[in-house]
Amino acid sequence: MALGTDYAQQDCSLARALEVVGERWSLLIVRDAFYGVRRFNDFLAHLDIPRAVLTARLRSLVEADVLRKEPYQDAPVRYEYLLTEAGLELWQPVHALARWGERHAAEHPSITVFTHDVCGNRISPVGICVPCGVAVTPAHVVMRPAPDGRRSQRTDPVSLALTRPRPLLTPVLTEGPH
């Protein structure tokens, strides 16, 4: 029996959320949007995602009001994708899933750590800066390379931009056509 494409029989808020962000690639697109990726070709290069899949996922995330499209070039018209308020609310679950993956599914610790911009301490899996005692919103998160110096072996422009400390949501602007 083929796997269904929705959770119509599930009367559950988690099932409704999975309808929006549960398709393969969707959460990685959202993650990259937090990292500051905004342009189609940058998502394409950083995720190694098929063009048609990226197009479909971006369309569905825009329709679900997780991302919004804004033109950044007129001729030809090109768009960038920015997180909406609803999209910004996904930071805590995205961060918690990444930390869970680091503890339970990855062979090595993460090459990126997320810290509080005020004090520099690592944010807990539930998005709290323990020393400061505050929930840290994406606007106050700085992503940094792992302190042990491990780096990604990837050489795409987005990966290279992410090798330096940078606030979340700060646009990653790469060279080349977009």
C-alpha positions as CSV (number, residue, x, y, z in Angstrom):
1,M,0.0,0.0,0.0
2,A,1.4,3.4,-1.0
3,L,2.1,6.0,1.7
4,G,-0.5,8.7,1.8
5,T,0.4,12.3,1.1
6,D,-1.4,13.8,4.0
7,Y,-2.7,13.1,7.5
8,A,-6.4,13.7,6.8
9,Q,-7.4,11.0,9.3
10,Q,-5.4,12.4,12.1
11,D,-7.2,14.9,14.4
12,C,-4.1,16.3,15.9
13,S,-2.2,19.6,15.8
14,L,1.1,17.8,15.2
15,A,-0.4,16.2,12.1
16,R,-1.5,19.6,10.9
17,A,2.0,21.0,11.4
18,L,3.5,18.1,9.5
19,E,1.1,18.9,6.6
20,V,3.0,22.3,6.4
21,V,6.7,21.4,7.2
22,G,6.8,17.6,7.2
23,E,7.8,17.0,3.6
24,R,11.3,16.0,2.9
25,W,13.5,19.2,2.5
26,S,10.9,21.6,4.0
27,L,12.6,21.9,7.4
28,L,16.0,22.2,5.8
29,I,14.7,25.1,3.7
30,V,13.4,26.7,6.8
31,R,16.7,26.1,8.6
32,D,18.5,27.8,5.8
33,A,16.1,30.7,5.9
34,F,17.1,31.2,9.5
35,Y,20.8,31.0,8.4
36,G,20.1,34.0,6.1
37,V,19.7,32.1,2.8
38,R,17.1,34.0,0.8
39,R,17.6,33.3,-2.9
40,F,16.6,30.3,-5.0
41,N,20.1,29.5,-6.3
42,D,21.6,29.8,-2.8
43,F,19.0,27.3,-1.5
44,L,19.7,25.1,-4.5
45,A,23.5,25.1,-4.1
46,H,23.5,24.7,-0.3
47,L,20.9,22.0,-0.1
48,D,21.9,20.0,-3.2
49,I,18.1,19.7,-3.8
50,P,16.5,19.0,-7.2
51,R,15.3,22.3,-8.8
52,A,11.7,21.0,-9.2
53,V,11.6,19.9,-5.6
54,L,12.9,23.2,-4.3
55,T,10.4,25.1,-6.5
56,A,7.5,23.0,-5.1
57,R,8.7,23.3,-1.4
58,L,9.2,27.0,-1.7
59,R,5.7,27.4,-3.2
60,S,4.1,25.3,-0.5
61,L,5.9,27.2,2.3
62,V,4.8,30.5,0.8
63,E,1.2,29.2,0.5
64,A,1.4,28.1,4.2
65,D,2.6,31.6,5.2
66,V,5.9,30.2,6.5
67,L,7.9,32.2,3.9
68,R,7.0,35.2,1.9
69,K,8.3,36.1,-1.6
70,E,9.7,39.6,-2.2
71,P,11.2,40.7,-5.5
72,Y,14.8,41.8,-5.4
73,Q,15.3,42.3,-9.1
74,D,13.0,43.6,-11.8
75,A,14.4,42.4,-15.2
76,P,14.0,39.5,-15.1
77,V,12.0,39.4,-11.9
78,R,13.7,37.4,-9.2
79,Y,12.5,36.8,-5.7
80,E,14.0,36.2,-2.3
81,Y,12.3,34.2,0.4
82,L,12.0,35.6,3.9
83,L,10.5,34.0,7.1
84,T,7.1,35.3,8.1
85,E,6.0,35.7,11.8
86,A,4.7,32.1,11.5
87,G,8.0,31.0,10.1
88,L,10.0,32.7,12.8
89,E,8.0,30.7,15.4
90,L,9.6,27.5,13.9
91,W,13.0,28.5,15.4
92,Q,12.5,26.7,18.6
93,P,11.4,23.3,17.1
94,V,14.1,23.6,14.4
95,H,16.8,24.3,17.0
96,A,15.5,21.5,19.3
97,L,15.4,19.0,16.5
98,A,19.0,19.9,15.5
99,R,20.2,19.5,19.0
100,W,18.3,16.2,19.3
101,G,20.0,15.0,16.1
102,E,23.4,16.0,17.5
103,R,22.8,13.9,20.6
104,H,21.0,10.9,19.1
105,A,21.5,10.7,15.3
106,A,24.8,12.2,14.3
107,E,28.2,10.5,14.3
108,H,30.0,13.8,15.4
109,P,29.0,16.9,17.3
110,S,27.6,19.7,15.2
111,I,30.0,22.0,13.3
112,T,27.8,24.9,14.3
113,V,26.7,26.2,17.7
114,F,24.0,28.7,18.5
115,T,24.8,31.3,21.1
116,H,23.1,34.2,22.8
117,D,24.2,37.5,21.3
118,V,24.2,39.2,24.7
119,C,26.5,36.9,26.6
120,G,27.9,34.4,24.1
121,N,26.7,31.3,25.9
122,R,25.3,28.3,24.0
123,I,21.5,28.2,23.9
124,S,19.9,25.1,25.5
125,P,18.0,22.6,23.3
126,V,14.7,24.4,24.3
127,G,16.0,27.8,23.3
128,I,17.0,29.2,26.7
129,C,20.1,31.0,27.6
130,V,20.6,29.4,31.0
131,P,23.0,32.0,32.5
132,C,20.8,34.9,31.4
133,G,17.5,33.0,32.2
134,V,15.8,34.2,29.0
135,A,14.2,32.5,26.0
136,V,16.3,33.6,23.0
137,T,14.5,34.6,19.9
138,P,16.2,34.2,16.4
139,A,17.0,37.9,16.3
140,H,19.3,37.3,19.3
141,V,21.1,34.2,18.1
142,V,24.6,34.1,16.7
143,M,25.7,30.9,14.9
144,R,29.3,30.1,15.3
145,P,31.7,27.5,14.0
146,A,32.3,24.6,16.5
147,P,34.9,25.6,19.1
148,D,37.0,22.5,18.3
149,G,37.7,24.0,14.8
150,R,35.8,21.3,12.8
151,R,34.4,22.7,9.6
152,S,32.2,21.5,6.8
153,Q,34.0,20.2,3.8
154,R,31.5,21.8,1.5
155,T,32.7,24.6,-0.7
156,D,29.4,26.2,-2.0
157,P,29.1,29.9,-1.3
158,V,26.6,29.5,1.5
159,S,28.7,27.0,3.4
160,L,31.7,29.3,3.1
161,A,29.7,32.2,4.4
162,L,28.6,30.1,7.4
163,T,32.2,29.4,8.5
164,R,32.3,32.8,10.3
165,P,30.2,33.9,13.3
166,R,27.0,35.5,12.1
167,P,23.6,36.5,13.5
168,L,20.7,34.4,12.4
169,L,18.4,36.0,9.8
170,T,21.3,38.1,8.4
171,P,21.2,37.8,4.6
172,V,23.7,35.5,3.0
173,L,24.6,37.3,-0.2
174,T,26.7,35.2,-2.4
175,E,28.4,36.2,-5.6
176,G,27.1,35.0,-9.0
177,P,23.7,34.8,-10.7
178,H,20.7,34.5,-8.5
